[in-house]
Amino acid sequence: MNDRIRAPQVRLVGADGQQIGIVSIQDAMQRAQDLDLDLVEVAPQANPPVCRIMDYGKFKYERDVRQKEARKRQVRVEVKEMKMRPKIDPHDYRTKKGHIERFLKQGARVKVTIMFRGREMAHTELGRKLLDRLTEDLKELATVDAYPKLDGRNMVMVMAPTRRAATKASSEAADEAGPAEGANGEAVASASAAEEAKPSEPATVGEGARESES
């Protein structure tokens, strides 16, 4: 940018986007200075390099704003992990299944890992049966995003929430917000009813009666 550009000639683009053509670097710098703007090298690989006259500070600010907005629009899918043993206790299974249900309702994907130790590696079908059971138990909330596969001493499966699960979570959040809004609405309605129930001001009637008598 500006005096850091080393090429003797550049292909210049004006501040309004107009193609000026090939000029010397001194001429390009002078044009930028006359407009109180910057000379920015936008295509250094070209021959000669392409430079543009612009307000670099404004350009950088607008670029940062666009990138920030793009990051906000990105959907971040969180991946949780739940680890189990192939011979898991029934109570532990219910507890961990409950955690997985909660993760799925929150919209997160869940990586389920079955860990084998020692001789358990000779009976990996137990891990597959456990994952199949979990898939069946959670079929209303999740689908299998990555089918079970062995990874060293672990068997891994990834589950993704169904649309129904995500919709249900949104509905529950709306229901939680509902009573508070209803309470406010009732308060407003009560206040309105109280205003309507107020009697007319007696002073106005009295003044009108005195005017009639006079």
C-alpha positions as CSV (number, residue, x, y, z in Angstrom):
1,M,0.0,0.0,0.0
2,N,1.2,3.5,-0.9
3,D,5.0,3.8,-0.7
4,R,5.4,0.1,0.1
5,I,4.5,-0.8,-3.5
6,R,7.8,-1.6,-5.3
7,A,6.7,-2.1,-8.9
8,P,7.9,0.6,-11.3
9,Q,4.5,0.5,-13.2
10,V,1.0,-0.4,-12.1
11,R,-2.4,-0.9,-13.8
12,L,-4.4,1.7,-12.1
13,V,-8.1,1.7,-11.2
14,G,-9.6,5.0,-10.1
15,A,-11.6,5.6,-6.9
16,D,-14.8,5.3,-8.9
17,G,-13.8,2.0,-10.4
18,Q,-12.8,3.5,-13.8
19,Q,-9.9,1.7,-15.5
20,I,-7.2,4.4,-15.9
21,G,-4.6,2.0,-17.5
22,I,-0.8,1.4,-17.0
23,V,0.9,4.3,-15.3
24,S,4.2,4.8,-13.4
25,I,4.1,4.3,-9.7
26,Q,4.9,7.9,-9.2
27,D,1.9,9.0,-11.2
28,A,-0.4,6.6,-9.4
29,M,0.9,7.9,-6.0
30,Q,0.4,11.5,-7.1
31,R,-3.2,10.8,-8.2
32,A,-4.0,9.1,-4.9
33,Q,-2.5,12.0,-2.9
34,D,-4.4,14.6,-4.9
35,L,-7.7,12.9,-3.8
36,D,-6.4,12.5,-0.3
37,L,-6.8,8.7,-0.7
38,D,-4.6,5.6,-0.5
39,L,-3.0,3.6,-3.3
40,V,-3.8,-0.1,-2.6
41,E,-2.2,-3.1,-4.4
42,V,-5.2,-5.4,-5.1
43,A,-3.6,-7.9,-7.5
44,P,0.1,-8.1,-6.8
45,Q,0.5,-11.3,-8.9
46,A,-0.6,-9.5,-12.1
47,N,1.9,-8.1,-14.6
48,P,2.0,-5.2,-14.0
49,P,0.4,-5.3,-10.5
50,V,-3.2,-3.9,-10.2
51,C,-3.6,-1.0,-7.9
52,R,-6.7,0.9,-6.9
53,I,-7.2,4.4,-5.4
54,M,-9.4,4.1,-2.3
55,D,-10.0,5.1,1.3
56,Y,-8.3,2.1,2.8
57,G,-9.5,2.9,6.4
58,K,-13.1,2.9,5.2
59,F,-12.6,-0.2,3.1
60,K,-11.1,-2.1,6.0
61,Y,-14.0,-1.0,8.3
62,E,-16.7,-2.1,5.9
63,R,-14.9,-5.4,5.3
64,D,-14.7,-6.1,9.0
65,V,-18.5,-5.3,9.4
66,R,-19.3,-7.7,6.6
67,Q,-17.2,-10.4,8.1
68,K,-18.8,-9.9,11.5
69,E,-22.3,-10.1,10.0
70,A,-21.4,-13.2,8.1
71,R,-20.1,-14.9,11.3
72,K,-23.5,-14.0,13.0
73,R,-25.4,-15.7,10.2
74,Q,-23.4,-18.9,10.4
75,V,-25.2,-21.7,12.1
76,R,-23.0,-23.2,14.7
77,V,-23.7,-26.9,15.3
78,E,-22.4,-28.0,18.7
79,V,-21.2,-31.5,19.1
80,K,-21.4,-33.1,22.5
81,E,-19.8,-36.4,23.5
82,M,-21.2,-39.2,25.7
83,K,-19.0,-42.2,26.6
84,M,-20.3,-45.6,27.7
85,R,-18.9,-49.0,28.5
86,P,-20.3,-52.1,26.6
87,K,-21.5,-53.6,29.9
88,I,-23.1,-50.4,31.2
89,D,-25.3,-50.7,34.3
90,P,-29.1,-50.1,33.5
91,H,-29.3,-47.1,35.8
92,D,-26.2,-45.5,34.2
93,Y,-27.7,-46.2,30.8
94,R,-30.9,-44.4,31.7
95,T,-28.9,-41.5,33.1
96,K,-26.7,-41.1,30.1
97,K,-29.6,-41.5,27.7
98,G,-31.3,-38.6,29.6
99,H,-28.2,-36.4,29.0
100,I,-28.3,-37.3,25.3
101,E,-32.0,-36.4,25.1
102,R,-31.3,-33.1,26.6
103,F,-28.4,-32.4,24.2
104,L,-30.6,-33.3,21.2
105,K,-33.4,-31.1,22.3
106,Q,-30.9,-28.2,22.5
107,G,-30.1,-28.8,18.9
108,A,-26.7,-30.3,19.4
109,R,-25.3,-33.4,17.6
110,V,-24.1,-36.1,20.0
111,K,-21.0,-38.3,19.5
112,V,-21.6,-41.6,21.4
113,T,-18.4,-43.5,22.2
114,I,-18.3,-47.1,23.4
115,M,-15.0,-47.8,25.2
116,F,-13.6,-51.4,25.1
117,R,-11.0,-52.6,27.5
118,G,-8.8,-55.7,27.4
119,R,-10.8,-58.8,26.4
120,E,-13.9,-56.7,25.6
121,M,-12.3,-56.1,22.2
122,A,-13.2,-59.7,21.3
123,H,-16.9,-58.9,21.8
124,T,-17.4,-55.6,19.9
125,E,-20.9,-56.8,18.9
126,L,-21.9,-55.9,22.5
127,G,-21.0,-52.3,21.7
128,R,-23.0,-52.4,18.4
129,K,-26.0,-53.8,20.2
130,L,-25.9,-51.0,22.8
131,L,-25.7,-48.4,20.0
132,D,-28.6,-50.0,18.2
133,R,-30.6,-50.0,21.4
134,L,-29.9,-46.3,21.9
135,T,-30.9,-45.5,18.3
136,E,-34.2,-47.3,18.8
137,D,-34.8,-45.6,22.2
138,L,-34.2,-42.1,20.7
139,K,-35.7,-42.6,17.2
140,E,-38.3,-39.8,18.0
141,L,-35.6,-37.3,18.7
142,A,-32.6,-38.3,16.6
143,T,-31.3,-39.9,13.4
144,V,-27.9,-41.5,12.9
145,D,-25.6,-39.0,11.3
146,A,-22.5,-41.3,11.3
147,Y,-23.1,-45.0,11.6
148,P,-21.1,-47.0,14.2
149,K,-17.5,-47.8,13.3
150,L,-14.4,-49.0,15.3
151,D,-11.8,-46.4,16.0
152,G,-8.9,-48.2,17.9
153,R,-10.4,-49.4,21.1
154,N,-13.6,-47.3,20.7
155,M,-16.8,-47.7,18.7
156,V,-18.1,-44.3,17.6
157,M,-21.6,-43.2,16.4
158,V,-22.9,-39.7,15.8
159,M,-26.5,-38.7,16.3
160,A,-28.2,-35.6,14.9
161,P,-31.5,-34.1,16.2
162,T,-34.6,-34.4,14.0
163,R,-36.6,-31.3,13.0
164,R,-39.3,-32.4,15.3
165,A,-37.0,-32.3,18.3
166,A,-35.8,-28.8,17.4
167,T,-39.4,-27.6,16.9
168,K,-40.4,-29.1,20.2
169,A,-37.5,-27.3,22.0
170,S,-38.6,-24.0,20.4
171,S,-42.2,-24.5,21.5
172,E,-41.2,-25.3,25.1
173,A,-39.2,-22.0,25.1
174,A,-42.2,-20.1,23.9
175,D,-44.4,-21.7,26.5
176,E,-42.0,-20.7,29.2
177,A,-42.2,-17.1,28.0
178,G,-46.0,-17.2,27.7
179,P,-47.1,-16.9,31.4
180,A,-45.0,-13.8,32.0
181,E,-46.5,-12.1,29.0
182,G,-50.0,-13.2,30.1
183,A,-49.5,-11.7,33.5
184,N,-48.5,-8.4,32.0
185,G,-51.5,-8.5,29.7
186,E,-53.9,-9.2,32.6
187,A,-52.4,-6.3,34.5
188,V,-52.9,-4.0,31.5
189,A,-56.4,-5.2,31.0
190,S,-57.2,-4.7,34.7
191,A,-55.9,-1.2,34.5
192,S,-58.0,-0.5,31.4
193,A,-61.1,-1.8,33.1
194,A,-60.4,0.4,36.1
195,E,-60.1,3.4,33.8
196,E,-63.4,2.6,32.1
197,A,-65.2,2.1,35.5
198,K,-64.3,5.6,36.7
199,P,-67.4,7.9,37.1
200,S,-67.6,11.1,35.1
201,E,-66.2,14.2,36.8
202,P,-69.1,15.8,38.8
203,A,-67.6,19.3,38.4
204,T,-68.4,19.3,34.7
205,V,-72.1,18.5,35.4
206,G,-72.4,21.1,38.1
207,E,-71.0,23.8,36.0
208,G,-73.4,22.9,33.2
209,A,-76.4,23.0,35.5
210,R,-75.4,26.5,36.9
211,E,-75.1,27.8,33.3
212,S,-78.7,26.6,32.5
213,E,-80.1,28.2,35.7
214,S,-78.5,31.5,34.8
